[in-house]
Amino acid sequence: MAVSELEKIVAGGSIPNHIAIIMDGNGRWAKSKGKSRAFGHREGVRSVREIVEAAARLDVKYLTLYTFSTENWKRPKDEVSTLMRLLVTSLRKELDSLLENNVRLIIIGDESRLPLEAQKEVRRAIERTKNNTGLTLNLALSYSSRWDIVRAVRKIALEARSGKISPEDIDDNLISTHLSTAAIPDPDLLIRTSGELRLSNFLLWELAYTELYISDCFWPEFRTHELCEAIQSYQSRERRFGQVSEQLTQKSGRRKSVKEERINAVTSI
């Protein structure tokens, strides 16, 4: 790993607190090599390993990877089975590395749809890493943003029906606290590989003010150098959140949102 390149990034400006990645292009990369899609998925795991280690070294606090969407269940059964087996073997092989790098693993998504063996390995890795204090690695598994938003709305509706809240209490902060991402901040930077220009039902609510970076690399080609290029692009931007530049200096005095307060409460436990 090019440590000097990472040091240059750290010196170049602020590091995103939360990076989210749509890991796209495993199959197309494999096809370009005359290989099977399964070969592309296995090579993609190598990129995951390197990016997680690089993010930990850069002191990124949260890294969310779009690992398997609810729409991916529609893929051919053989490919889905291969992906689930790869998930199980990867969690087993990488657990020691997660512990060595002080990485905490969490997941978002409909875990109940995963095969039992995959559920077991996910829960085991989460339990083993729960006390780690470095990078939080968030795997989006059997996840879609619309599924998550519908789920949140149902929870809020039940609370309103029971009298716990009134319709007037419903605002963006309340909705955020009912999403599966309630305990983590919204992404600062979204990276999508393979040159595709769409969000693919990923973190639609949370990406409202996220900086977007599109890489032409297929995911198996996306390594530390490409991550550094994405962060350099992020460092060159001014994030105004709908304001003008002169207003940004006043941010330090603003009141914390309900979601921020919840995040602080969770991370202090």
C-alpha positions in Angstrom: 0.0 0.0 0.0 1.3 3.4 -0.9 1.6 5.0 2.5 3.1 8.2 1.0 0.0 8.6 -1.1 -2.2 8.3 1.9 -0.1 10.8 3.8 -0.5 13.2 1.0 -4.3 12.8 1.1 -4.3 13.5 4.9 -2.3 16.6 4.4 -4.4 17.8 1.5 -7.5 18.6 3.4 -10.4 17.2 5.4 -11.1 13.5 5.2 -14.7 12.4 4.6 -16.2 11.2 7.9 -18.5 8.7 6.0 -17.8 7.3 2.6 -20.4 5.2 0.8 -19.5 3.1 -2.3 -21.7 1.4 -5.0 -19.3 -1.4 -6.0 -20.2 -1.9 -9.6 -18.7 -3.7 -12.5 -17.5 -7.1 -11.3 -19.3 -9.0 -14.0 -18.3 -6.7 -16.9 -14.7 -6.7 -15.7 -14.6 -10.5 -15.7 -16.2 -10.6 -19.1 -13.6 -8.3 -20.5 -11.0 -10.8 -19.3 -12.8 -13.7 -20.7 -13.6 -15.0 -17.2 -16.8 -15.9 -15.4 -18.9 -13.5 -13.4 -17.9 -15.5 -10.3 -14.3 -14.7 -11.0 -15.1 -11.0 -11.1 -16.9 -11.2 -7.7 -14.0 -13.0 -6.1 -11.6 -10.3 -7.4 -13.9 -7.7 -6.1 -13.4 -9.0 -2.6 -9.7 -8.1 -3.0 -10.7 -4.5 -3.7 -13.0 -4.5 -0.6 -10.0 -5.7 1.5 -7.7 -3.0 0.2 -10.3 -0.2 0.4 -11.2 -1.1 4.0 -7.6 -1.1 5.1 -6.9 2.2 3.3 -10.0 3.8 4.8 -8.9 2.7 8.3 -5.5 4.2 7.8 -7.0 7.5 6.6 -9.1 7.6 9.8 -12.4 7.5 7.9 -15.0 6.9 10.6 -17.7 5.1 8.5 -17.5 3.1 5.3 -20.8 1.8 3.8 -20.5 -0.7 0.9 -23.5 -1.6 -1.3 -22.8 -5.3 -1.1 -26.1 -6.9 -2.2 -29.4 -5.2 -3.0 -32.9 -6.5 -2.7 -33.0 -6.3 -6.5 -30.0 -8.6 -6.7 -32.2 -11.5 -5.5 -33.7 -11.5 -9.1 -30.3 -12.5 -10.6 -29.8 -16.1 -11.8 -29.9 -18.6 -8.8 -26.4 -19.8 -9.5 -25.0 -16.3 -9.3 -26.9 -15.5 -6.1 -25.7 -18.8 -4.5 -22.1 -17.9 -5.5 -22.5 -14.4 -3.9 -23.9 -15.9 -0.7 -21.1 -18.4 -0.4 -18.5 -15.7 -1.1 -20.1 -13.6 1.7 -19.7 -16.5 4.1 -16.1 -17.3 3.2 -15.0 -13.7 3.1 -16.4 -13.0 6.6 -14.6 -16.0 7.9 -11.3 -15.1 6.2 -11.4 -11.4 6.9 -12.4 -11.5 10.6 -8.9 -11.5 11.9 -8.0 -8.6 9.7 -11.0 -6.6 10.9 -9.9 -7.2 14.5 -6.3 -6.3 13.7 -7.4 -3.1 12.1 -9.8 -2.2 14.9 -12.7 -2.3 12.4 -16.3 -2.6 13.7 -18.8 -4.4 11.4 -22.5 -3.5 11.2 -25.1 -4.2 8.5 -28.2 -2.6 7.1 -30.9 -4.4 5.1 -33.3 -7.3 5.4 -31.1 -9.8 7.1 -33.9 -12.4 7.3 -33.7 -13.0 3.6 -30.1 -14.2 3.8 -29.3 -18.0 4.0 -29.0 -19.2 7.5 -25.3 -19.8 7.2 -24.8 -16.3 6.0 -26.9 -14.9 8.8 -24.8 -16.9 11.3 -21.5 -15.6 10.0 -22.8 -12.0 9.8 -23.9 -12.1 13.5 -20.7 -13.7 14.5 -18.5 -11.0 12.9 -20.7 -8.3 14.3 -20.4 -9.7 17.8 -16.6 -10.3 17.6 -16.0 -6.7 16.4 -18.6 -4.8 18.4 -16.0 -3.3 20.8 -13.6 -2.1 18.1 -13.3 1.7 18.1 -11.8 2.5 14.6 -13.5 2.4 11.3 -17.2 1.3 11.2 -17.7 -1.0 8.2 -21.3 -1.0 7.2 -22.4 -3.7 4.7 -25.7 -3.0 2.9 -27.0 -6.6 2.5 -30.4 -7.4 1.0 -30.9 -3.7 1.1 -32.8 -1.1 -0.8 -33.5 2.5 0.2 -37.2 2.3 -0.7 -37.6 -0.8 1.4 -36.0 1.1 4.3 -38.1 4.2 3.9 -41.3 2.2 3.7 -40.2 0.3 6.8 -39.6 3.6 8.6 -43.0 5.1 7.6 -44.8 2.0 8.9 -43.0 2.4 12.3 -44.0 6.1 12.5 -47.6 5.3 11.5 -47.8 2.7 14.3 -46.4 5.2 16.8 -48.9 7.8 15.6 -51.8 5.4 15.9 -50.8 4.4 19.4 -50.6 8.1 20.4 -46.9 8.1 21.1 -46.4 10.9 18.5 -48.7 13.3 16.7 -48.6 14.1 12.9 -47.1 17.5 13.8 -44.1 15.7 15.3 -43.1 14.2 11.9 -40.2 15.9 10.3 -37.0 14.9 8.5 -35.1 14.2 11.8 -37.9 11.9 13.0 -37.8 10.0 9.7 -34.0 9.7 9.9 -34.2 8.2 13.4 -36.4 5.4 12.1 -34.2 4.4 9.2 -31.7 1.5 9.5 -28.9 4.1 9.2 -30.2 6.0 12.3 -27.0 5.4 14.3 -24.6 6.6 11.6 -24.1 10.0 10.0 -25.2 10.6 6.4 -22.4 10.0 3.8 -20.1 12.9 2.9 -18.9 11.2 -0.2 -20.5 8.6 -2.5 -18.3 6.8 -4.9 -19.8 4.7 -7.8 -17.5 2.6 -10.0 -17.9 1.4 -13.6 -19.0 4.8 -14.9 -22.7 4.3 -14.3 -24.7 7.5 -13.5 -27.4 6.3 -11.2 -28.0 5.7 -7.5 -29.6 2.2 -7.9 -32.0 2.6 -4.9 -29.1 3.2 -2.5 -29.4 5.5 0.5 -31.8 7.8 -1.3 -32.8 9.7 1.9 -29.3 9.9 3.3 -27.6 11.1 0.1 -29.5 14.4 0.0 -26.3 16.6 0.3 -23.6 14.0 -0.4 -20.8 14.8 -2.8 -20.9 12.4 -5.8 -17.8 10.9 -7.5 -18.1 8.6 -10.5 -15.1 6.4 -11.4 -14.8 4.7 -14.8 -12.9 1.8 -13.1 -14.7 -1.5 -12.7 -14.8 -2.4 -9.0 -12.1 -5.1 -9.2 -9.8 -2.3 -10.5 -10.6 0.2 -7.8 -7.8 0.2 -5.2 -6.0 2.6 -2.9 -4.9 5.0 -5.7 -8.5 5.3 -7.0 -9.8 5.9 -3.5 -7.2 8.7 -3.0 -8.3 10.3 -6.3 -11.9 10.3 -5.1 -11.0 11.9 -1.8 -8.9 14.5 -3.6 -11.9 15.5 -5.6 -13.9 15.7 -2.5 -11.3 18.0 -0.8 -11.5 20.4 -3.8 -15.2 21.1 -3.2 -17.0 23.5 -1.0 -20.0 21.9 0.7 -22.6 24.7 1.2 -25.8 22.6 2.0 -28.0 25.1 0.3 -26.3 28.1 1.8 -23.8 30.7 0.5 -20.1 30.6 1.3 -20.3 33.4 3.9 -22.8 31.5 6.0 -20.6 28.4 6.4 -18.5 30.1 9.2 -21.7 30.2 11.3 -22.1 26.4 11.3 -20.2 25.8 14.5 -23.0 27.5 16.5 -25.9 25.5 15.1 -28.0 23.2 17.3 -27.4 19.5 16.9 -30.1 17.6 15.0 -32.0 14.8 16.6 -30.1 12.3 14.5 -26.7 13.7 15.5 -27.7 13.5 19.2 -28.7 9.9 18.7 -25.5 9.0 16.9 -23.5 10.5 19.8 -25.5 8.6 22.3 -25.0 5.3 20.5 -21.3 5.8 19.9 -20.7 6.7 23.6 -22.1 3.4 24.9 
